[in-house]
């Protein structure tokens, strides 16, 4: 079931459906309401995600291999710590937020 597009290139609808329903996980009605351009964008996005996932897996593999060679393994708390060192306590952030809101309100009132 191939058809020629406006450029005369063949479009394989069976392959497009296989990709849409299988790889992309689209429902039939989602697929049939899409344009070819939208499908191609979704396929590009999927390929980008795969590239990112592969890079992440390579990093994890490298990190795992390096940890097996480490003389001293860092504590799990150090590895799992996602808080940035420059993060402020929640109270300080709330106070900054209040100050910014007050400045914003004053700026709005001065503009009237």
N, C-alpha and C positions, 0 to 999 in steps of 0.2 A: 504494500500500500504506500507507494511513493508518489509524490506530486511535485511538480516543479514550482518553485517560488518565483517572485517577480524578477529575480536575477537569472532565472533558468537553472538554478541549482536544485538538486533533488532533496526533498524533505521526507524522511522516513517516519511516518506517523506511528508505526508499531514501536520503533525505537524510542520515539518521544514519549509514548505512553509508558513504556517499560521504565524509563528514567523517572518520569513524573510520579507514577504510582509506587514504584519500588524504592528508588534511591531518595527521592525528595519527599515521599510520603504524602503526596497530594491525593485528595479524593477526586473521583471522576468529574464531578461538577466544578471543582476548582480548576482542574486542567482545562475543561472545555470552555470556561469563561475567561481564560488567559489568552493573551496574544503570544505569538512566537517570540517576540522581543522580551516579554515578561518571563517566559519560560527560560530563555537564554540567560537573563539576568539572575534568575534563581539558580541555574546551573553554575554560573560564575561564582555566585555567593557560596554555594556548596563547595566548590573547588577551593575557594579561599579559606573556608573553614577547615577543610581537610589539610591544607598546607599549614595552617596555624596549629592544628592538632598534632601534626607530624613534628613540627618544630618543638612543641611542648613535650612530646614523648622523647625526642632526642635529648632534650635538656634533662628530663627525669632520668633517662638511662645514664647520661654523663654524671649526674649528681649521685646516683646510686653507686656507680663504679668508683667515683672518687671517695665516697664514704667508706667503701670496703677497704680502701688503701689508707685511710686516715689513722694516725696513731692514737688520736684522742677524738672520740665522737662527741659532737656537741649535744647538749641536753635537748630533749624533745621540745621543751618550752621555748628554747632559743629558736629552733627551726620553725615552730608554729606561730611565733609572735608576728602578727601582721600589723600591729600598731606601729605607726611611724614614731621615731624618736621626738619629732617636733610637735606631735599631737598634744593639744592642751586638754586639761580635764574638762568634763562636760559643763561644770559650773562656769568656767571661764568662757567657754564657747557660748553659753546661754547669755552671759553678761554682754559679750561682744555683739550678739544678735540683737539684744535689747537696745544697745547703743546705736547700732545701724538703723534699726526701725525708727528710733527717735530722730536721728538725722534725716531720714527719709521723710518723716512726717513734717519736720520743720521746713525742709526744702519744698514740699508740696504746698504748705501754708504760705510760704514766702512767694511762691509763684502765682498766687491768686490775687 
